[in-house]
Amino acid sequence: EFLGEFISISESDHESGKEVEAEIKMAVHFYMQRRNNIPIITYDHKNTILMINGVDMMSDVRSNLTL
């Protein structure tokens, strides 16, 4: 699951009965990857959070910035 804003979208030509390729660029503000409904990676730009396997990789940064 992720939240963000689209920066650009480009698509290949549309032809009947053919697949359409699309390239999408996003500014992601929040991302969560789960396995068996357990969060493996959580990224939250607004709150300066990056958790990988339950370890908060940004806690020292937040402490130093007094967030």
mmJSON file of the N, C-alpha and C atoms, coordinates in Angstrom:
{"data_MODEL":{"atom_site":{
"group_PDB":["ATOM","ATOM","ATOM","ATOM","ATOM","ATOM","ATOM","ATOM","ATOM","ATOM","ATOM","ATOM","ATOM","ATOM","ATOM","ATOM","ATOM","ATOM","ATOM","ATOM","ATOM","ATOM","ATOM","ATOM","ATOM","ATOM","ATOM","ATOM","ATOM","ATOM","ATOM","ATOM","ATOM","ATOM","ATOM","ATOM","ATOM","ATOM","ATOM","ATOM","ATOM","ATOM","ATOM","ATOM","ATOM","ATOM","ATOM","ATOM","ATOM","ATOM","ATOM","ATOM","ATOM","ATOM","ATOM","ATOM","ATOM","ATOM","ATOM","ATOM","ATOM","ATOM","ATOM","ATOM","ATOM","ATOM","ATOM","ATOM","ATOM","ATOM","ATOM","ATOM","ATOM","ATOM","ATOM","ATOM","ATOM","ATOM","ATOM","ATOM","ATOM","ATOM","ATOM","ATOM","ATOM","ATOM","ATOM","ATOM","ATOM","ATOM","ATOM","ATOM","ATOM","ATOM","ATOM","ATOM","ATOM","ATOM","ATOM","ATOM","ATOM","ATOM","ATOM","ATOM","ATOM","ATOM","ATOM","ATOM","ATOM","ATOM","ATOM","ATOM","ATOM","ATOM","ATOM","ATOM","ATOM","ATOM","ATOM","ATOM","ATOM","ATOM","ATOM","ATOM","ATOM","ATOM","ATOM","ATOM","ATOM","ATOM","ATOM","ATOM","ATOM","ATOM","ATOM","ATOM","ATOM","ATOM","ATOM","ATOM","ATOM","ATOM","ATOM","ATOM","ATOM","ATOM","ATOM","ATOM","ATOM","ATOM","ATOM","ATOM","ATOM","ATOM","ATOM","ATOM","ATOM","ATOM","ATOM","ATOM","ATOM","ATOM","ATOM","ATOM","ATOM","ATOM","ATOM","ATOM","ATOM","ATOM","ATOM","ATOM","ATOM","ATOM","ATOM","ATOM","ATOM","ATOM","ATOM","ATOM","ATOM","ATOM","ATOM","ATOM","ATOM","ATOM","ATOM","ATOM","ATOM","ATOM","ATOM","ATOM","ATOM","ATOM","ATOM","ATOM","ATOM","ATOM","ATOM","ATOM","ATOM"],
"id":[1,2,3,4,5,6,7,8,9,10,11,12,13,14,15,16,17,18,19,20,21,22,23,24,25,26,27,28,29,30,31,32,33,34,35,36,37,38,39,40,41,42,43,44,45,46,47,48,49,50,51,52,53,54,55,56,57,58,59,60,61,62,63,64,65,66,67,68,69,70,71,72,73,74,75,76,77,78,79,80,81,82,83,84,85,86,87,88,89,90,91,92,93,94,95,96,97,98,99,100,101,102,103,104,105,106,107,108,109,110,111,112,113,114,115,116,117,118,119,120,121,122,123,124,125,126,127,128,129,130,131,132,133,134,135,136,137,138,139,140,141,142,143,144,145,146,147,148,149,150,151,152,153,154,155,156,157,158,159,160,161,162,163,164,165,166,167,168,169,170,171,172,173,174,175,176,177,178,179,180,181,182,183,184,185,186,187,188,189,190,191,192,193,194,195,196,197,198,199,200,201],
"type_symbol":["N","C","C","N","C","C","N","C","C","N","C","C","N","C","C","N","C","C","N","C","C","N","C","C","N","C","C","N","C","C","N","C","C","N","C","C","N","C","C","N","C","C","N","C","C","N","C","C","N","C","C","N","C","C","N","C","C","N","C","C","N","C","C","N","C","C","N","C","C","N","C","C","N","C","C","N","C","C","N","C","C","N","C","C","N","C","C","N","C","C","N","C","C","N","C","C","N","C","C","N","C","C","N","C","C","N","C","C","N","C","C","N","C","C","N","C","C","N","C","C","N","C","C","N","C","C","N","C","C","N","C","C","N","C","C","N","C","C","N","C","C","N","C","C","N","C","C","N","C","C","N","C","C","N","C","C","N","C","C","N","C","C","N","C","C","N","C","C","N","C","C","N","C","C","N","C","C","N","C","C","N","C","C","N","C","C","N","C","C","N","C","C","N","C","C","N","C","C","N","C","C"],
"label_atom_id":["N","CA","C","N","CA","C","N","CA","C","N","CA","C","N","CA","C","N","CA","C","N","CA","C","N","CA","C","N","CA","C","N","CA","C","N","CA","C","N","CA","C","N","CA","C","N","CA","C","N","CA","C","N","CA","C","N","CA","C","N","CA","C","N","CA","C","N","CA","C","N","CA","C","N","CA","C","N","CA","C","N","CA","C","N","CA","C","N","CA","C","N","CA","C","N","CA","C","N","CA","C","N","CA","C","N","CA","C","N","CA","C","N","CA","C","N","CA","C","N","CA","C","N","CA","C","N","CA","C","N","CA","C","N","CA","C","N","CA","C","N","CA","C","N","CA","C","N","CA","C","N","CA","C","N","CA","C","N","CA","C","N","CA","C","N","CA","C","N","CA","C","N","CA","C","N","CA","C","N","CA","C","N","CA","C","N","CA","C","N","CA","C","N","CA","C","N","CA","C","N","CA","C","N","CA","C","N","CA","C","N","CA","C","N","CA","C","N","CA","C","N","CA","C","N","CA","C","N","CA","C","N","CA","C"],
"label_alt_id":[null,null,null,null,null,null,null,null,null,null,null,null,null,null,null,null,null,null,null,null,null,null,null,null,null,null,null,null,null,null,null,null,null,null,null,null,null,null,null,null,null,null,null,null,null,null,null,null,null,null,null,null,null,null,null,null,null,null,null,null,null,null,null,null,null,null,null,null,null,null,null,null,null,null,null,null,null,null,null,null,null,null,null,null,null,null,null,null,null,null,null,null,null,null,null,null,null,null,null,null,null,null,null,null,null,null,null,null,null,null,null,null,null,null,null,null,null,null,null,null,null,null,null,null,null,null,null,null,null,null,null,null,null,null,null,null,null,null,null,null,null,null,null,null,null,null,null,null,null,null,null,null,null,null,null,null,null,null,null,null,null,null,null,null,null,null,null,null,null,null,null,null,null,null,null,null,null,null,null,null,null,null,null,null,null,null,null,null,null,null,null,null,null,null,null,null,null,null,null,null,null],
"label_comp_id":["GLU","GLU","GLU","PHE","PHE","PHE","LEU","LEU","LEU","GLY","GLY","GLY","GLU","GLU","GLU","PHE","PHE","PHE","ILE","ILE","ILE","SER","SER","SER","ILE","ILE","ILE","SER","SER","SER","GLU","GLU","GLU","SER","SER","SER","ASP","ASP","ASP","HIS","HIS","HIS","GLU","GLU","GLU","SER","SER","SER","GLY","GLY","GLY","LYS","LYS","LYS","GLU","GLU","GLU","VAL","VAL","VAL","GLU","GLU","GLU","ALA","ALA","ALA","GLU","GLU","GLU","ILE","ILE","ILE","LYS","LYS","LYS","MET","MET","MET","ALA","ALA","ALA","VAL","VAL","VAL","HIS","HIS","HIS","PHE","PHE","PHE","TYR","TYR","TYR","MET","MET","MET","GLN","GLN","GLN","ARG","ARG","ARG","ARG","ARG","ARG","ASN","ASN","ASN","ASN","ASN","ASN","ILE","ILE","ILE","PRO","PRO","PRO","ILE","ILE","ILE","ILE","ILE","ILE","THR","THR","THR","TYR","TYR","TYR","ASP","ASP","ASP","HIS","HIS","HIS","LYS","LYS","LYS","ASN","ASN","ASN","THR","THR","THR","ILE","ILE","ILE","LEU","LEU","LEU","MET","MET","MET","ILE","ILE","ILE","ASN","ASN","ASN","GLY","GLY","GLY","VAL","VAL","VAL","ASP","ASP","ASP","MET","MET","MET","MET","MET","MET","SER","SER","SER","ASP","ASP","ASP","VAL","VAL","VAL","ARG","ARG","ARG","SER","SER","SER","ASN","ASN","ASN","LEU","LEU","LEU","THR","THR","THR","LEU","LEU","LEU"],
"label_asym_id":["A","A","A","A","A","A","A","A","A","A","A","A","A","A","A","A","A","A","A","A","A","A","A","A","A","A","A","A","A","A","A","A","A","A","A","A","A","A","A","A","A","A","A","A","A","A","A","A","A","A","A","A","A","A","A","A","A","A","A","A","A","A","A","A","A","A","A","A","A","A","A","A","A","A","A","A","A","A","A","A","A","A","A","A","A","A","A","A","A","A","A","A","A","A","A","A","A","A","A","A","A","A","A","A","A","A","A","A","A","A","A","A","A","A","A","A","A","A","A","A","A","A","A","A","A","A","A","A","A","A","A","A","A","A","A","A","A","A","A","A","A","A","A","A","A","A","A","A","A","A","A","A","A","A","A","A","A","A","A","A","A","A","A","A","A","A","A","A","A","A","A","A","A","A","A","A","A","A","A","A","A","A","A","A","A","A","A","A","A","A","A","A","A","A","A","A","A","A","A","A","A"],
"label_entity_id":["1","1","1","1","1","1","1","1","1","1","1","1","1","1","1","1","1","1","1","1","1","1","1","1","1","1","1","1","1","1","1","1","1","1","1","1","1","1","1","1","1","1","1","1","1","1","1","1","1","1","1","1","1","1","1","1","1","1","1","1","1","1","1","1","1","1","1","1","1","1","1","1","1","1","1","1","1","1","1","1","1","1","1","1","1","1","1","1","1","1","1","1","1","1","1","1","1","1","1","1","1","1","1","1","1","1","1","1","1","1","1","1","1","1","1","1","1","1","1","1","1","1","1","1","1","1","1","1","1","1","1","1","1","1","1","1","1","1","1","1","1","1","1","1","1","1","1","1","1","1","1","1","1","1","1","1","1","1","1","1","1","1","1","1","1","1","1","1","1","1","1","1","1","1","1","1","1","1","1","1","1","1","1","1","1","1","1","1","1","1","1","1","1","1","1","1","1","1","1","1","1"],
"label_seq_id":[1,1,1,2,2,2,3,3,3,4,4,4,5,5,5,6,6,6,7,7,7,8,8,8,9,9,9,10,10,10,11,11,11,12,12,12,13,13,13,14,14,14,15,15,15,16,16,16,17,17,17,18,18,18,19,19,19,20,20,20,21,21,21,22,22,22,23,23,23,24,24,24,25,25,25,26,26,26,27,27,27,28,28,28,29,29,29,30,30,30,31,31,31,32,32,32,33,33,33,34,34,34,35,35,35,36,36,36,37,37,37,38,38,38,39,39,39,40,40,40,41,41,41,42,42,42,43,43,43,44,44,44,45,45,45,46,46,46,47,47,47,48,48,48,49,49,49,50,50,50,51,51,51,52,52,52,53,53,53,54,54,54,55,55,55,56,56,56,57,57,57,58,58,58,59,59,59,60,60,60,61,61,61,62,62,62,63,63,63,64,64,64,65,65,65,66,66,66,67,67,67],
"pdbx_PDB_ins_code":[null,null,null,null,null,null,null,null,null,null,null,null,null,null,null,null,null,null,null,null,null,null,null,null,null,null,null,null,null,null,null,null,null,null,null,null,null,null,null,null,null,null,null,null,null,null,null,null,null,null,null,null,null,null,null,null,null,null,null,null,null,null,null,null,null,null,null,null,null,null,null,null,null,null,null,null,null,null,null,null,null,null,null,null,null,null,null,null,null,null,null,null,null,null,null,null,null,null,null,null,null,null,null,null,null,null,null,null,null,null,null,null,null,null,null,null,null,null,null,null,null,null,null,null,null,null,null,null,null,null,null,null,null,null,null,null,null,null,null,null,null,null,null,null,null,null,null,null,null,null,null,null,null,null,null,null,null,null,null,null,null,null,null,null,null,null,null,null,null,null,null,null,null,null,null,null,null,null,null,null,null,null,null,null,null,null,null,null,null,null,null,null,null,null,null,null,null,null,null,null,null],
"Cartn_x":[0.851,0.0,0.898,0.512,1.292,0.402,0.859,0.173,1.183,0.745,1.639,0.959,1.775,1.277,1.944,1.166,1.731,2.548,3.75,4.601,4.421,4.439,4.219,3.705,2.949,2.442,2.646,3.306,3.438,3.011,2.248,1.715,2.171,2.26,2.551,1.279,1.397,0.225,-0.791,-2.056,-3.14,-3.507,-3.424,-3.84,-4.827,-5.877,-6.912,-6.323,-6.622,-6.176,-4.739,-4.048,-2.636,-2.497,-1.441,-1.147,-0.638,-0.927,-0.45,0.597,1.751,2.787,2.639,2.873,2.784,3.962,4.496,5.544,4.966,4.999,4.417,5.494,5.644,6.568,5.739,6.076,5.332,6.275,5.785,6.433,5.701,6.33,5.68,5.858,4.738,4.761,4.631,4.003,3.808,3.851,4.566,4.661,4.699,3.943,4.007,3.97,4.934,4.979,4.722,3.786,3.419,3.656,3.97,4.015,3.201,2.248,1.341,0.708,0.358,-0.296,0.58,1.891,2.84,3.666,3.727,4.523,6.008,6.587,8.013,8.759,8.216,8.797,7.694,7.972,7.061,7.875,7.456,8.107,7.048,7.285,6.357,7.172,7.182,8.001,7.59,6.305,5.804,6.256,6.267,6.623,8.049,8.859,10.263,10.386,9.652,9.672,10.127,11.087,11.491,11.698,10.759,10.859,11.067,12.077,12.374,12.405,11.534,11.399,11.23,10.446,10.156,11.211,12.305,13.371,13.211,13.087,12.924,14.295,14.584,15.893,16.094,15.024,15.116,14.938,14.9,14.647,15.736,17.002,18.092,17.983,17.607,17.452,16.353,15.212,14.12,14.554,15.312,15.795,16.717,17.616,18.549,17.838,16.726,15.956,14.885,14.809,13.784,12.377,12.079,10.736,9.86],
"Cartn_y":[-1.161,0.0,1.225,2.231,3.462,4.654,5.814,7.078,8.056,8.907,9.899,10.682,11.375,12.204,11.768,11.726,11.411,12.592,12.306,13.332,13.31,12.105,11.987,10.592,10.53,9.262,9.292,8.262,8.157,6.753,6.679,5.406,5.158,3.868,3.519,3.712,3.588,3.716,2.627,2.986,2.039,1.342,0.014,-0.771,-1.822,-2.016,-2.971,-4.369,-4.995,-6.359,-6.472,-5.368,-5.395,-4.806,-5.223,-4.66,-3.234,-2.427,-1.049,-0.933,-0.398,-0.167,1.243,1.383,2.7,2.881,4.082,4.439,5.518,5.25,6.171,6.569,7.866,8.377,9.034,8.686,9.208,9.766,10.75,11.197,10.458,9.442,8.593,9.214,9.381,9.939,8.847,7.739,6.63,5.326,4.33,3.019,1.958,0.88,-0.246,-1.542,-2.406,-3.739,-4.745,-5.651,-6.655,-8.057,-8.96,-10.389,-11.079,-11.895,-12.554,-11.529,-10.382,-9.286,-8.658,-8.914,-8.316,-7.282,-6.031,-5.005,-5.38,-5.409,-5.682,-4.363,-3.491,-2.169,-1.13,-0.102,1.032,2.299,3.122,4.408,5.492,6.478,7.591,8.878,9.542,10.741,11.858,12.091,13.197,13.075,11.869,11.643,11.137,11.143,10.71,9.316,8.369,6.991,6.063,5.22,4.128,2.916,1.984,0.769,-0.42,-1.205,-2.419,-3.569,-4.545,-5.695,-5.259,-4.209,-3.748,-2.854,-2.579,-1.718,-0.332,0.672,2.057,2.631,2.713,3.157,4.671,5.416,6.879,7.445,6.616,7.123,8.091,7.794,8.704,10.031,9.985,11.218,12.075,11.464,12.217,12.805,12.039,12.541,13.737,13.65,14.749,15.99,15.799,16.929,17.372,16.691,16.92,16.933,15.904,15.771,14.966],
"Cartn_z":[0.0,0.0,0.0,-0.744,-0.781,-1.073,-0.631,-0.868,-1.434,-2.333,-2.903,-3.994,-4.759,-5.848,-7.142,-8.219,-9.523,-10.018,-10.478,-11.075,-12.581,-13.162,-14.604,-14.941,-16.032,-16.559,-18.063,-18.592,-20.045,-20.46,-21.535,-22.017,-23.438,-23.795,-25.18,-26.002,-27.31,-28.179,-27.856,-27.922,-27.656,-28.963,-28.962,-30.119,-29.633,-30.38,-30.014,-29.836,-28.707,-28.442,-27.983,-27.791,-27.38,-25.971,-25.298,-23.982,-24.135,-23.147,-23.125,-22.026,-22.365,-21.37,-20.83,-19.533,-18.906,-17.96,-17.937,-16.987,-16.076,-14.781,-13.81,-12.81,-12.603,-11.588,-10.498,-9.238,-8.09,-7.042,-6.309,-5.08,-3.962,-3.404,-2.404,-1.02,-0.314,1.036,2.094,1.725,2.655,1.871,2.414,1.768,2.856,2.658,3.581,2.786,3.078,2.469,3.578,3.337,4.336,3.791,4.702,4.404,5.483,5.084,6.03,6.971,6.405,7.127,8.218,8.183,9.13,8.376,8.874,8.186,8.163,6.972,6.798,6.618,5.775,5.527,5.683,6.469,6.595,6.4,5.434,5.165,5.257,6.116,6.305,6.278,5.144,4.959,5.91,6.047,6.878,8.332,8.859,10.259,10.453,9.394,9.423,10.036,9.459,9.947,8.825,9.136,8.255,9.146,9.086,9.893,8.97,9.287,8.53,9.523,9.31,10.211,11.661,11.894,13.243,13.871,13.15,13.671,13.07,13.935,13.496,13.152,11.869,11.393,11.529,11.751,11.807,13.214,14.237,15.591,16.043,15.746,16.13,15.396,14.134,13.35,13.961,14.292,14.915,16.251,17.029,18.32,18.136,17.161,16.9,16.39,15.693,15.179,16.169,17.299,18.326,17.743,16.927,16.348,17.277],
"occupancy":[1.0,1.0,1.0,1.0,1.0,1.0,1.0,1.0,1.0,1.0,1.0,1.0,1.0,1.0,1.0,1.0,1.0,1.0,1.0,1.0,1.0,1.0,1.0,1.0,1.0,1.0,1.0,1.0,1.0,1.0,1.0,1.0,1.0,1.0,1.0,1.0,1.0,1.0,1.0,1.0,1.0,1.0,1.0,1.0,1.0,1.0,1.0,1.0,1.0,1.0,1.0,1.0,1.0,1.0,1.0,1.0,1.0,1.0,1.0,1.0,1.0,1.0,1.0,1.0,1.0,1.0,1.0,1.0,1.0,1.0,1.0,1.0,1.0,1.0,1.0,1.0,1.0,1.0,1.0,1.0,1.0,1.0,1.0,1.0,1.0,1.0,1.0,1.0,1.0,1.0,1.0,1.0,1.0,1.0,1.0,1.0,1.0,1.0,1.0,1.0,1.0,1.0,1.0,1.0,1.0,1.0,1.0,1.0,1.0,1.0,1.0,1.0,1.0,1.0,1.0,1.0,1.0,1.0,1.0,1.0,1.0,1.0,1.0,1.0,1.0,1.0,1.0,1.0,1.0,1.0,1.0,1.0,1.0,1.0,1.0,1.0,1.0,1.0,1.0,1.0,1.0,1.0,1.0,1.0,1.0,1.0,1.0,1.0,1.0,1.0,1.0,1.0,1.0,1.0,1.0,1.0,1.0,1.0,1.0,1.0,1.0,1.0,1.0,1.0,1.0,1.0,1.0,1.0,1.0,1.0,1.0,1.0,1.0,1.0,1.0,1.0,1.0,1.0,1.0,1.0,1.0,1.0,1.0,1.0,1.0,1.0,1.0,1.0,1.0,1.0,1.0,1.0,1.0,1.0,1.0,1.0,1.0,1.0,1.0,1.0,1.0],
"B_iso_or_equiv":[0.0,0.0,0.0,0.0,0.0,0.0,0.0,0.0,0.0,0.0,0.0,0.0,0.0,0.0,0.0,0.0,0.0,0.0,0.0,0.0,0.0,0.0,0.0,0.0,0.0,0.0,0.0,0.0,0.0,0.0,0.0,0.0,0.0,0.0,0.0,0.0,0.0,0.0,0.0,0.0,0.0,0.0,0.0,0.0,0.0,0.0,0.0,0.0,0.0,0.0,0.0,0.0,0.0,0.0,0.0,0.0,0.0,0.0,0.0,0.0,0.0,0.0,0.0,0.0,0.0,0.0,0.0,0.0,0.0,0.0,0.0,0.0,0.0,0.0,0.0,0.0,0.0,0.0,0.0,0.0,0.0,0.0,0.0,0.0,0.0,0.0,0.0,0.0,0.0,0.0,0.0,0.0,0.0,0.0,0.0,0.0,0.0,0.0,0.0,0.0,0.0,0.0,0.0,0.0,0.0,0.0,0.0,0.0,0.0,0.0,0.0,0.0,0.0,0.0,0.0,0.0,0.0,0.0,0.0,0.0,0.0,0.0,0.0,0.0,0.0,0.0,0.0,0.0,0.0,0.0,0.0,0.0,0.0,0.0,0.0,0.0,0.0,0.0,0.0,0.0,0.0,0.0,0.0,0.0,0.0,0.0,0.0,0.0,0.0,0.0,0.0,0.0,0.0,0.0,0.0,0.0,0.0,0.0,0.0,0.0,0.0,0.0,0.0,0.0,0.0,0.0,0.0,0.0,0.0,0.0,0.0,0.0,0.0,0.0,0.0,0.0,0.0,0.0,0.0,0.0,0.0,0.0,0.0,0.0,0.0,0.0,0.0,0.0,0.0,0.0,0.0,0.0,0.0,0.0,0.0,0.0,0.0,0.0,0.0,0.0,0.0],
"pdbx_formal_charge":[null,null,null,null,null,null,null,null,null,null,null,null,null,null,null,null,null,null,null,null,null,null,null,null,null,null,null,null,null,null,null,null,null,null,null,null,null,null,null,null,null,null,null,null,null,null,null,null,null,null,null,null,null,null,null,null,null,null,null,null,null,null,null,null,null,null,null,null,null,null,null,null,null,null,null,null,null,null,null,null,null,null,null,null,null,null,null,null,null,null,null,null,null,null,null,null,null,null,null,null,null,null,null,null,null,null,null,null,null,null,null,null,null,null,null,null,null,null,null,null,null,null,null,null,null,null,null,null,null,null,null,null,null,null,null,null,null,null,null,null,null,null,null,null,null,null,null,null,null,null,null,null,null,null,null,null,null,null,null,null,null,null,null,null,null,null,null,null,null,null,null,null,null,null,null,null,null,null,null,null,null,null,null,null,null,null,null,null,null,null,null,null,null,null,null,null,null,null,null,null,null],
"auth_seq_id":[1,1,1,2,2,2,3,3,3,4,4,4,5,5,5,6,6,6,7,7,7,8,8,8,9,9,9,10,10,10,11,11,11,12,12,12,13,13,13,14,14,14,15,15,15,16,16,16,17,17,17,18,18,18,19,19,19,20,20,20,21,21,21,22,22,22,23,23,23,24,24,24,25,25,25,26,26,26,27,27,27,28,28,28,29,29,29,30,30,30,31,31,31,32,32,32,33,33,33,34,34,34,35,35,35,36,36,36,37,37,37,38,38,38,39,39,39,40,40,40,41,41,41,42,42,42,43,43,43,44,44,44,45,45,45,46,46,46,47,47,47,48,48,48,49,49,49,50,50,50,51,51,51,52,52,52,53,53,53,54,54,54,55,55,55,56,56,56,57,57,57,58,58,58,59,59,59,60,60,60,61,61,61,62,62,62,63,63,63,64,64,64,65,65,65,66,66,66,67,67,67],
"auth_comp_id":["GLU","GLU","GLU","PHE","PHE","PHE","LEU","LEU","LEU","GLY","GLY","GLY","GLU","GLU","GLU","PHE","PHE","PHE","ILE","ILE","ILE","SER","SER","SER","ILE","ILE","ILE","SER","SER","SER","GLU","GLU","GLU","SER","SER","SER","ASP","ASP","ASP","HIS","HIS","HIS","GLU","GLU","GLU","SER","SER","SER","GLY","GLY","GLY","LYS","LYS","LYS","GLU","GLU","GLU","VAL","VAL","VAL","GLU","GLU","GLU","ALA","ALA","ALA","GLU","GLU","GLU","ILE","ILE","ILE","LYS","LYS","LYS","MET","MET","MET","ALA","ALA","ALA","VAL","VAL","VAL","HIS","HIS","HIS","PHE","PHE","PHE","TYR","TYR","TYR","MET","MET","MET","GLN","GLN","GLN","ARG","ARG","ARG","ARG","ARG","ARG","ASN","ASN","ASN","ASN","ASN","ASN","ILE","ILE","ILE","PRO","PRO","PRO","ILE","ILE","ILE","ILE","ILE","ILE","THR","THR","THR","TYR","TYR","TYR","ASP","ASP","ASP","HIS","HIS","HIS","LYS","LYS","LYS","ASN","ASN","ASN","THR","THR","THR","ILE","ILE","ILE","LEU","LEU","LEU","MET","MET","MET","ILE","ILE","ILE","ASN","ASN","ASN","GLY","GLY","GLY","VAL","VAL","VAL","ASP","ASP","ASP","MET","MET","MET","MET","MET","MET","SER","SER","SER","ASP","ASP","ASP","VAL","VAL","VAL","ARG","ARG","ARG","SER","SER","SER","ASN","ASN","ASN","LEU","LEU","LEU","THR","THR","THR","LEU","LEU","LEU"],
"auth_asym_id":["A","A","A","A","A","A","A","A","A","A","A","A","A","A","A","A","A","A","A","A","A","A","A","A","A","A","A","A","A","A","A","A","A","A","A","A","A","A","A","A","A","A","A","A","A","A","A","A","A","A","A","A","A","A","A","A","A","A","A","A","A","A","A","A","A","A","A","A","A","A","A","A","A","A","A","A","A","A","A","A","A","A","A","A","A","A","A","A","A","A","A","A","A","A","A","A","A","A","A","A","A","A","A","A","A","A","A","A","A","A","A","A","A","A","A","A","A","A","A","A","A","A","A","A","A","A","A","A","A","A","A","A","A","A","A","A","A","A","A","A","A","A","A","A","A","A","A","A","A","A","A","A","A","A","A","A","A","A","A","A","A","A","A","A","A","A","A","A","A","A","A","A","A","A","A","A","A","A","A","A","A","A","A","A","A","A","A","A","A","A","A","A","A","A","A","A","A","A","A","A","A"],
"auth_atom_id":["N","CA","C","N","CA","C","N","CA","C","N","CA","C","N","CA","C","N","CA","C","N","CA","C","N","CA","C","N","CA","C","N","CA","C","N","CA","C","N","CA","C","N","CA","C","N","CA","C","N","CA","C","N","CA","C","N","CA","C","N","CA","C","N","CA","C","N","CA","C","N","CA","C","N","CA","C","N","CA","C","N","CA","C","N","CA","C","N","CA","C","N","CA","C","N","CA","C","N","CA","C","N","CA","C","N","CA","C","N","CA","C","N","CA","C","N","CA","C","N","CA","C","N","CA","C","N","CA","C","N","CA","C","N","CA","C","N","CA","C","N","CA","C","N","CA","C","N","CA","C","N","CA","C","N","CA","C","N","CA","C","N","CA","C","N","CA","C","N","CA","C","N","CA","C","N","CA","C","N","CA","C","N","CA","C","N","CA","C","N","CA","C","N","CA","C","N","CA","C","N","CA","C","N","CA","C","N","CA","C","N","CA","C","N","CA","C","N","CA","C","N","CA","C","N","CA","C","N","CA","C","N","CA","C"],
"pdbx_PDB_model_num":[1,1,1,1,1,1,1,1,1,1,1,1,1,1,1,1,1,1,1,1,1,1,1,1,1,1,1,1,1,1,1,1,1,1,1,1,1,1,1,1,1,1,1,1,1,1,1,1,1,1,1,1,1,1,1,1,1,1,1,1,1,1,1,1,1,1,1,1,1,1,1,1,1,1,1,1,1,1,1,1,1,1,1,1,1,1,1,1,1,1,1,1,1,1,1,1,1,1,1,1,1,1,1,1,1,1,1,1,1,1,1,1,1,1,1,1,1,1,1,1,1,1,1,1,1,1,1,1,1,1,1,1,1,1,1,1,1,1,1,1,1,1,1,1,1,1,1,1,1,1,1,1,1,1,1,1,1,1,1,1,1,1,1,1,1,1,1,1,1,1,1,1,1,1,1,1,1,1,1,1,1,1,1,1,1,1,1,1,1,1,1,1,1,1,1,1,1,1,1,1,1]
}}}
